[in-house]
Amino acid sequence: MRLSERVNKMEFSPIRKFNPIAGAAKASGVRVYHLNIGQPDIETPAAFMEAIRGYDEKVLAYAESPGLTVLQDAIINYFKPFGVNVDRSEVLVTSGGSEALSMVFTSILNEGDTVMIPEPYYTNYRTFIAASGGEVTPITADPDKGYMFADEALLEASYRPTCKAIAVVNPGNPTGTILSTEDMEVICRFAKKHDLWVIADEVYREFAYDGRKMVSFGQLEEYADRVIIIDSISKRFSACGARIGFIIAKNKELNAALMKIAQGRLCCPTLEMLGAAALYQLPSDYFNAIRTEYENRRNVLFEGLSAIPGVKVNKPGGAFYMMVTLPVENAEDFLMFLLEDFRDNGETMMYAPAEGFYATPGLGKNEVRLAYVLNAKDLRRSTEILAKALEAYKNR
Ligand SMILES: Cc1ncc(COP(=O)(O)O)c(C=O)c1O
């Protein structure tokens, strides 16, 4: 028996593949600070659990494939203040942003097609694209320019005739880069010139700092037929385990293609959709306190890292990740040291090594992604551990 070539080409996720090693450390009584994954410690709003507790049907039935209408309508209302008008036929509820991405790549890619993505990128894109027979065409973004990639010359230089789409995460994971309306125009104009889909992953839409106001790709009406918005409640409402996301697209042909896949997988979990609908009814000031909290965490982590000799860090404008260059040759090897050997008062920390966030061979070996999803005290402690571990690693 043989596996598919597609799956053989895939890699394990650098965000999760070290979890068994961290698990062994934890089983031996070590506390591990998890900065490797975007799992916030912010409480999921009570409205989610209350909506689920309030369910009193006798049968937990399948829902319709596009999602519960109460959730679709809540999403439609959420978008109105952004100036994005959508109707139900343009909202497809999915099992997380992850399923949304899988469905989109299955719908648009043929074997050998490629998707342009600024690197470093959210590593799981590679898996979703490979599962559809495609590959990443990287747009290598310069850390010294804040990882900005919305530059016509850079986009043109990265373009290959195999490209079918350009995918951008805004605000960025892992870079935290935020696009302005002008940047978005540059990307869309380029996409139009080469007839590419624009996959706009906006799962971090609420997390823009320093007073910046977020613009959605959905606001660029001129490009509405090629823009595909990926969204999710995971980060927005700290509800990662609910597995509810959605796709907003105006292109009817694409929506029909997506519906074939959606009908094939029947529907999303009914109870979680009810919970999600309740979340979208929270007052919009819910986000203000959360945003302030993340902005503070960003500042704490940035200050802590900047004080460590040899560490190079970019201050992100949004989302809740930071790309960091460490004074080591191989960030995976140093992570193994953290998890297996290094202990400070019975504690250690964990990050995601960033090599898997690049498609270009050789890049990212000494870089890591940190998620500032823990409270300020834990973040301070994590940077303290990192500083001590770097010293111990150097002196091994
Ligand atoms: C940029 C981006 N897109 C999509 C996802 C998928 O999120 P979920 O499947 O939890 O909705 C994530 C999760 O970290 C992400 O960072």
The ligand as an SDF file (V2000), in Angstrom:
LIG
                    3D

 16 16  0  0  0  0  0  0  0  0999 V2000
   -3.7760   33.5380    9.4220 C   0  0  0  0  0  0  0  0  0  0  0  0
   -4.6120   32.4280    9.9200 C   0  0  0  0  0  0  0  0  0  0  0  0
   -5.5860   31.9480    9.1300 N   0  0  0  0  0  0  0  0  0  0  0  0
   -6.3630   30.9240    9.5230 C   0  0  0  0  0  0  0  0  0  0  0  0
   -6.1730   30.3390   10.7510 C   0  0  0  0  0  0  0  0  0  0  0  0
   -7.0510   29.1920   11.1090 C   0  0  0  0  0  0  0  0  0  0  0  0
   -7.8290   29.4580   12.2230 O   0  0  0  0  0  0  0  0  0  0  0  0
   -9.0720   28.5660   12.6430 P   0  0  0  0  0  0  0  0  0  0  0  0
   -9.0850   27.3470   11.8160 O   0  0  0  0  0  0  0  0  0  0  0  0
   -8.8960   28.3040   14.0890 O   0  0  0  0  0  0  0  0  0  0  0  0
  -10.2530   29.4330   12.3680 O   0  0  0  0  0  0  0  0  0  0  0  0
   -5.1750   30.7870   11.6080 C   0  0  0  0  0  0  0  0  0  0  0  0
   -4.9210   30.1510   12.9090 C   0  0  0  0  0  0  0  0  0  0  0  0
   -3.9600   30.4030   13.5930 O   0  0  0  0  0  0  0  0  0  0  0  0
   -4.3770   31.8690   11.1830 C   0  0  0  0  0  0  0  0  0  0  0  0
   -3.3960   32.3600   11.9380 O   0  0  0  0  0  0  0  0  0  0  0  0
  1  2  1  0
  2  3  1  0
  2 15  2  0
  3  4  2  0
  4  5  1  0
  5  6  1  0
  5 12  2  0
  6  7  1  0
  7  8  1  0
  8  9  2  0
  8 10  1  0
  8 11  1  0
 12 13  1  0
 12 15  1  0
 13 14  2  0
 15 16  1  0
M  END
$$$$
